[in-house]
Amino acid sequence: MRQKHLILMNMKNWISLIWIGGLAICQVSAQRDFSNVQMKATPVSGKVYMLEGAGGNMGVSVGEDGVLIVDNQFAPLAGKIKAAIKELSDERIVYVFNTHHHGDHTGGNAEFGKESIIIAQENVRERLSAAVSGQSAKTGLPVITFEKSLTLHFNDEPIKVFHLPTGHTDGDSIIYFEKSEVLHMGDLFFSGRFPFIDLNSGGNVEGYLANVKKVLEFLNDEVKIIPGHGALATKDDLEEFQSMLEQTIQIVRERIREGYSLEKSKAMGLPAKWEVWGEHFISTERWIEIVYNSLKA
């Protein structure tokens, strides 16, 4: 029975990595029923909306120049996403930004790339190129890539994009709508919950924390933040997220120094104040495992 339990637990962890990491997005999308997913558009500030459905939160800029979207969730949701955007603007979708390569943020690339220009950090194209073929390879890959940063002038405001490496993955970008004062952080921010860090794709917990600190250095108090997952957030929410990262990473680091095994560290858990953070996709045990493995690497 114990062996069977361990096998089931390992399968659960493997499926979790696939689900968020987008390593087998076609198979997962085919198995999941998206028919009941409803898209929710929330005005954020200026010309920017947040669009929620299933997968990563999207950013949408609407204006005279057309529509720009940040990420595009799962492939089967492309039609629903287009319908929701149609409620905001009759203009065509001109640009698509990918914050990173995971399938819950890029699943719609092949569909949106038929008529829109996809932009991403160069590592994103490299990782997507290794994972797609056929029609997806023709229309689903970024056609504009950058190494460190770029600025796009669209809908009467500068949209500034910055690459923050070695965090969630090796291809993470944040997108700042300067006049609207809205920041889309992709999966460098899971609001009110423990984050997933893809250690197999260049992610690192210490780099992740460093990136969050770097972002906070340039934010003003009025900024609105679209997280990769979770509710629309403020600078205060991001500061709380930073505090969680600092404290939980330090706890696990001290346990490693004291010689505790991963299983022992997971059994010890985390302080009660962080309990609610583990009620989402990444449980407290899974977060401890991610931190432990990253620090030991």
C-alpha positions as CSV (number, residue, x, y, z in Angstrom):
1,M,0.0,0.0,0.0
2,R,2.8,2.4,0.8
3,Q,4.4,1.8,-2.6
4,K,1.1,2.4,-4.3
5,H,0.7,5.7,-2.3
6,L,4.1,6.9,-3.3
7,I,3.5,6.1,-6.9
8,L,0.2,8.1,-6.8
9,M,1.9,11.0,-5.1
10,N,4.7,11.0,-7.7
11,M,2.1,11.0,-10.5
12,K,0.3,13.9,-8.8
13,N,3.5,15.9,-8.7
14,W,4.3,15.0,-12.3
15,I,0.9,16.0,-13.5
16,S,1.2,19.3,-11.6
17,L,4.4,20.1,-13.3
18,I,2.9,19.3,-16.7
19,W,-0.2,21.3,-16.0
20,I,1.4,24.6,-15.1
21,G,4.6,24.1,-17.0
22,G,2.8,23.5,-20.2
23,L,5.1,20.6,-21.1
24,A,2.2,18.7,-22.6
25,I,-0.3,21.4,-23.3
26,C,-2.1,19.7,-26.2
27,Q,-2.8,16.5,-24.2
28,V,-3.9,18.4,-21.1
29,S,-6.2,20.7,-23.1
30,A,-7.8,17.8,-24.9
31,Q,-8.6,16.2,-21.5
32,R,-9.9,19.2,-19.7
33,D,-13.5,20.5,-20.3
34,F,-13.3,24.2,-21.0
35,S,-17.0,24.5,-22.0
36,N,-18.1,26.1,-18.7
37,V,-15.2,28.6,-18.5
38,Q,-16.5,32.2,-18.5
39,M,-14.3,35.1,-19.4
40,K,-14.4,38.1,-17.0
41,A,-13.1,41.5,-18.1
42,T,-12.2,44.0,-15.4
43,P,-11.2,47.7,-16.1
44,V,-7.9,48.3,-14.4
45,S,-6.7,51.8,-15.4
46,G,-6.5,54.0,-18.5
47,K,-6.8,51.8,-21.6
48,V,-6.0,48.5,-19.8
49,Y,-8.2,45.6,-18.7
50,M,-7.6,42.4,-17.0
51,L,-9.2,39.3,-18.6
52,E,-9.7,36.2,-16.5
53,G,-10.8,32.7,-17.6
54,A,-8.7,29.6,-17.1
55,G,-4.9,29.7,-16.9
56,G,-2.9,32.9,-16.5
57,N,-4.5,36.3,-16.2
58,M,-4.4,38.3,-19.4
59,G,-3.8,42.0,-19.9
60,V,-5.7,43.9,-22.7
61,S,-5.0,47.3,-24.1
62,V,-7.7,48.9,-26.3
63,G,-7.6,52.1,-28.2
64,E,-7.4,53.8,-31.7
65,D,-4.4,51.7,-32.7
66,G,-6.2,48.5,-32.0
67,V,-5.9,45.8,-29.4
68,L,-2.8,44.4,-27.6
69,I,-3.0,41.4,-25.4
70,V,-0.6,40.0,-22.8
71,D,-0.8,36.2,-22.8
72,N,-3.7,34.0,-24.1
73,Q,-4.4,31.1,-21.8
74,F,-5.3,27.7,-23.2
75,A,-5.8,26.9,-26.9
76,P,-9.5,25.8,-26.6
77,L,-10.4,29.2,-25.1
78,A,-9.3,31.3,-28.1
79,G,-12.8,31.8,-29.3
80,K,-14.1,32.8,-25.9
81,I,-11.2,35.2,-25.5
82,K,-11.9,36.8,-28.9
83,A,-15.6,37.2,-28.0
84,A,-14.7,38.8,-24.7
85,I,-12.3,41.2,-26.4
86,K,-14.9,42.1,-29.0
87,E,-17.1,43.4,-26.1
88,L,-14.3,45.9,-25.3
89,S,-13.2,46.9,-28.9
90,D,-14.1,46.3,-32.5
91,E,-10.5,46.9,-33.5
92,R,-8.3,43.9,-34.5
93,I,-5.7,42.3,-32.2
94,V,-2.5,43.7,-33.5
95,Y,0.1,42.5,-30.9
96,V,0.3,39.5,-28.5
97,F,2.9,39.5,-25.7
98,N,4.0,36.3,-24.1
99,T,5.3,36.8,-20.6
100,H,6.9,33.3,-20.7
101,H,6.5,30.0,-22.5
102,H,4.1,28.0,-20.3
103,G,1.1,26.6,-22.0
104,D,-1.5,28.2,-19.7
105,H,-0.2,31.6,-21.0
106,T,0.7,30.7,-24.6
107,G,-1.8,28.0,-25.5
108,G,-3.7,30.3,-27.9
109,N,-0.5,31.4,-29.8
110,A,-1.2,29.3,-32.9
111,E,-4.7,30.9,-33.3
112,F,-3.9,34.5,-32.4
113,G,-0.6,34.3,-34.4
114,K,-2.6,33.9,-37.7
115,E,-3.5,37.6,-37.6
116,S,-1.4,39.2,-34.9
117,I,2.3,39.8,-34.2
118,I,3.6,37.7,-31.3
119,I,6.4,39.3,-29.2
120,A,8.4,37.6,-26.5
121,Q,11.9,37.3,-24.9
122,E,14.2,35.3,-27.1
123,N,14.3,32.3,-24.7
124,V,10.5,32.0,-25.0
125,R,10.8,31.4,-28.7
126,E,13.5,28.9,-28.2
127,R,11.5,26.9,-25.7
128,L,8.3,27.1,-27.7
129,S,10.2,26.1,-30.9
130,A,11.3,22.9,-29.2
131,A,7.7,22.0,-28.2
132,V,5.6,22.8,-31.2
133,S,5.3,21.6,-34.8
134,G,3.1,21.9,-37.9
135,Q,0.6,24.8,-37.8
136,S,1.7,25.8,-34.3
137,A,5.3,26.2,-35.5
138,K,4.1,28.4,-38.4
139,T,1.8,30.8,-36.5
140,G,2.4,30.1,-32.8
141,L,5.9,31.3,-32.4
142,P,7.0,34.9,-31.5
143,V,8.1,36.8,-34.6
144,I,9.7,39.6,-32.7
145,T,12.1,38.7,-29.9
146,F,14.4,40.7,-27.6
147,E,17.2,40.0,-25.2
148,K,16.7,42.5,-22.3
149,S,14.0,45.1,-23.1
150,L,11.9,46.9,-25.6
151,T,9.4,49.7,-25.8
152,L,6.3,49.6,-28.0
153,H,4.4,52.9,-28.5
154,F,0.7,51.8,-28.9
155,N,-2.7,53.3,-28.0
156,D,-1.1,56.6,-27.1
157,E,1.3,55.3,-24.4
158,P,4.7,53.7,-24.1
159,I,4.5,50.0,-23.3
160,K,7.8,49.0,-21.7
161,V,8.9,45.4,-21.5
162,F,11.7,44.1,-19.3
163,H,13.3,40.6,-19.2
164,L,13.9,39.4,-15.6
165,P,16.0,36.2,-15.9
166,T,16.3,33.2,-13.6
167,G,13.0,33.7,-11.8
168,H,9.9,31.7,-12.7
169,T,11.7,30.5,-15.9
170,D,14.6,31.9,-17.9
171,G,12.3,33.8,-20.3
172,D,10.1,35.9,-17.9
173,S,9.1,39.4,-18.9
174,I,7.1,42.1,-17.2
175,I,5.0,44.6,-19.2
176,Y,4.5,48.1,-18.0
177,F,1.8,50.4,-19.5
178,E,3.4,53.7,-18.6
179,K,0.5,56.2,-18.8
180,S,-2.1,53.8,-17.5
181,E,0.3,52.9,-14.6
182,V,-0.5,49.2,-15.0
183,L,2.1,46.4,-14.6
184,H,1.5,42.9,-15.9
185,M,4.0,40.6,-14.0
186,G,3.2,37.2,-15.5
187,D,4.1,34.4,-13.2
188,L,6.7,36.4,-11.4
189,F,3.7,37.2,-9.1
190,F,1.0,34.8,-7.8
191,S,-1.2,37.1,-5.7
192,G,-2.0,35.7,-2.3
193,R,-0.7,32.3,-3.0
194,F,2.5,30.3,-3.3
195,P,4.1,30.5,-6.7
196,F,5.2,27.7,-9.1
197,I,8.8,28.0,-10.0
198,D,9.9,25.9,-13.0
199,L,13.3,24.6,-11.9
200,N,13.6,22.7,-15.2
201,S,13.3,25.8,-17.3
202,G,15.8,28.1,-15.7
203,G,13.7,29.1,-12.6
204,N,15.3,29.6,-9.2
205,V,13.7,30.7,-5.9
206,E,16.5,33.2,-5.0
207,G,16.4,34.7,-8.5
208,Y,12.6,34.9,-8.2
209,L,12.9,36.8,-5.0
210,A,15.6,39.1,-6.4
211,N,13.3,39.9,-9.4
212,V,10.4,40.8,-7.1
213,K,12.6,43.1,-5.1
214,K,13.9,44.7,-8.3
215,V,10.3,45.4,-9.5
216,L,9.3,47.0,-6.2
217,E,12.2,49.4,-6.5
218,F,10.6,51.3,-9.4
219,L,6.9,51.0,-8.6
220,N,4.9,54.0,-7.3
221,D,2.1,53.6,-4.8
222,E,-0.7,54.1,-7.3
223,V,0.3,51.3,-9.7
224,K,-2.1,48.5,-10.4
225,I,-0.6,45.0,-10.9
226,I,-2.0,42.2,-13.0
227,P,-0.5,39.0,-11.5
228,G,0.0,35.8,-13.5
229,H,-2.5,34.2,-11.1
230,G,-4.8,35.6,-8.4
231,A,-6.7,38.8,-8.0
232,L,-5.9,42.2,-9.3
233,A,-3.3,43.6,-7.0
234,T,-1.5,46.7,-5.6
235,K,2.0,47.5,-4.5
236,D,1.1,46.5,-1.0
237,D,0.1,43.1,-2.2
238,L,3.4,42.6,-4.0
239,E,5.3,43.7,-0.8
240,E,3.4,41.1,1.1
241,F,4.3,38.5,-1.5
242,Q,8.0,39.6,-1.2
243,S,7.7,39.1,2.6
244,M,6.3,35.6,2.2
245,L,9.1,34.7,-0.2
246,E,11.8,36.0,2.1
247,Q,10.5,34.4,5.2
248,T,9.6,31.0,3.8
249,I,12.9,30.7,1.8
250,Q,14.8,31.5,5.0
251,I,12.9,28.9,7.0
252,V,13.7,26.2,4.5
253,R,17.3,27.4,4.2
254,E,17.8,27.1,7.9
255,R,16.4,23.5,7.9
256,I,18.8,22.6,5.2
257,R,21.7,23.9,7.3
258,E,20.5,21.9,10.2
259,G,20.5,18.8,8.1
260,Y,16.7,18.2,7.8
261,S,15.6,16.0,4.9
262,L,13.0,17.2,2.3
263,E,10.4,14.9,3.8
264,K,11.1,16.1,7.3
265,S,11.0,19.8,6.2
266,K,7.6,19.2,4.5
267,A,6.3,17.5,7.6
268,M,7.3,20.5,9.7
269,G,5.2,22.8,7.4
270,L,5.2,26.6,7.6
271,P,3.9,29.1,10.1
272,A,0.1,29.4,10.3
273,K,0.1,32.9,8.9
274,W,1.0,31.4,5.5
275,E,-1.6,28.6,5.6
276,V,-4.1,30.2,3.3
277,W,-1.4,30.7,0.7
278,G,-1.3,26.9,0.3
279,E,-5.0,26.5,-0.5
280,H,-4.5,27.1,-4.2
281,F,-2.7,25.2,-6.9
282,I,0.7,25.0,-5.1
283,S,0.1,23.5,-1.7
284,T,2.4,24.3,1.3
285,E,4.1,20.9,0.9
286,R,4.7,21.6,-2.8
287,W,6.1,25.0,-2.1
288,I,8.5,23.7,0.5
289,E,9.6,21.1,-2.0
290,I,10.2,23.7,-4.7
291,V,12.2,25.9,-2.3
292,Y,14.2,23.0,-0.9
293,N,15.1,21.6,-4.3
294,S,16.1,25.0,-5.6
295,L,18.3,25.8,-2.7
296,K,20.0,22.4,-2.9
297,A,20.6,22.6,-6.6
